[in-house]
Amino acid sequence: MREQIDWKQELLDSANFNGKQEKILKHGQKSLIDSWLLGALYTRWKKMKGYREPPTPNCLSSFLEWEKRLAKKEFYVLIEDDVLYPDW
Protein backbone atom coordinates (compact mmCIF):
# COMPACT_ATOMS: atom_id res chain seq x y z
CA MET A 1 0.00 0.00 0.00
CA ARG A 2 1.29 3.44 -0.89
CA GLU A 3 2.10 5.92 1.82
CA GLN A 4 -0.10 9.01 1.79
CA ILE A 5 1.92 12.20 1.48
CA ASP A 6 0.55 15.39 3.01
CA TRP A 7 1.99 17.66 0.33
CA LYS A 8 0.12 20.70 1.63
CA GLN A 9 1.72 20.45 5.05
CA GLU A 10 5.15 19.79 3.56
CA LEU A 11 4.80 22.88 1.41
CA LEU A 12 3.62 24.99 4.35
CA ASP A 13 6.61 23.86 6.42
CA SER A 14 9.10 24.60 3.65
CA ALA A 15 8.38 28.19 2.60
CA ASN A 16 6.70 31.50 3.38
CA PHE A 17 3.39 32.26 1.72
CA ASN A 18 1.05 35.19 1.57
CA GLY A 19 -2.19 35.00 3.53
CA LYS A 20 -4.33 33.76 0.66
CA GLN A 21 -1.96 30.93 -0.28
CA GLU A 22 -1.65 29.83 3.33
CA LYS A 23 -5.44 29.91 3.79
CA ILE A 24 -5.96 27.78 0.66
CA LEU A 25 -3.35 25.25 1.79
CA LYS A 26 -4.89 24.98 5.27
CA HIS A 27 -8.61 25.17 4.48
CA GLY A 28 -8.95 24.20 0.82
CA GLN A 29 -10.27 26.05 -2.18
CA LYS A 30 -13.60 27.88 -2.23
CA SER A 31 -13.70 29.10 -5.84
CA LEU A 32 -12.39 28.33 -9.29
CA ILE A 33 -9.53 30.82 -8.95
CA ASP A 34 -8.58 29.24 -5.62
CA SER A 35 -8.43 25.83 -7.31
CA TRP A 36 -6.10 27.26 -9.98
CA LEU A 37 -3.87 28.67 -7.27
CA LEU A 38 -3.92 25.34 -5.41
CA GLY A 39 -2.89 23.59 -8.63
CA ALA A 40 0.00 26.03 -9.02
CA LEU A 41 1.05 25.38 -5.43
CA TYR A 42 0.93 21.62 -6.06
CA THR A 43 3.12 22.08 -9.15
CA ARG A 44 5.53 24.13 -7.02
CA TRP A 45 5.68 21.30 -4.45
CA LYS A 46 6.33 18.67 -7.17
CA LYS A 47 9.19 20.75 -8.60
CA MET A 48 10.60 21.23 -5.11
CA LYS A 49 10.52 17.46 -4.51
CA GLY A 50 11.91 16.65 -7.95
CA TYR A 51 8.86 14.75 -9.23
CA ARG A 52 8.59 14.78 -13.00
CA GLU A 53 5.60 14.13 -15.19
CA PRO A 54 6.05 11.36 -17.78
CA PRO A 55 6.61 12.79 -21.25
CA THR A 56 3.52 12.99 -23.39
CA PRO A 57 3.46 10.76 -26.46
CA ASN A 58 3.77 12.31 -29.87
CA CYS A 59 0.17 12.49 -31.09
CA LEU A 60 0.84 14.63 -34.11
CA SER A 61 -0.49 13.68 -37.49
CA SER A 62 -0.07 15.44 -40.77
CA PHE A 63 -2.60 16.48 -43.35
CA LEU A 64 -0.62 14.61 -46.01
CA GLU A 65 -0.90 11.33 -44.08
CA TRP A 66 -4.62 11.88 -43.74
CA GLU A 67 -4.94 12.61 -47.47
CA LYS A 68 -3.06 9.39 -48.32
CA ARG A 69 -5.30 7.32 -46.04
CA LEU A 70 -8.33 8.99 -47.55
CA ALA A 71 -7.13 8.18 -51.10
CA LYS A 72 -6.54 4.52 -50.13
CA LYS A 73 -9.95 4.44 -48.40
CA GLU A 74 -8.29 3.50 -45.12
CA PHE A 75 -10.89 5.06 -42.92
CA TYR A 76 -13.90 3.89 -41.00
CA VAL A 77 -17.34 5.00 -42.10
CA LEU A 78 -19.89 5.35 -39.35
CA ILE A 79 -23.06 3.38 -39.78
CA GLU A 80 -26.33 3.89 -37.96
CA ASP A 81 -25.53 1.16 -35.41
CA ASP A 82 -22.44 3.12 -34.29
CA VAL A 83 -24.47 6.13 -33.20
CA LEU A 84 -26.39 6.06 -29.94
CA TYR A 85 -29.66 7.93 -30.08
CA PRO A 86 -31.50 9.00 -26.93
CA ASP A 87 -34.74 7.20 -26.09
CA TRP A 88 -36.93 10.30 -26.10
Buried (B, 14 or more C-beta within 10 A) or exposed (E): EEEEEEBBEEBBEEEEBEEEBEBBBEEEBEEEEBEEBBEEBBEBBBEEEEEEEEEEEEEEEEEEEEEEEEEEEEEEEEEEEEEEEEEE
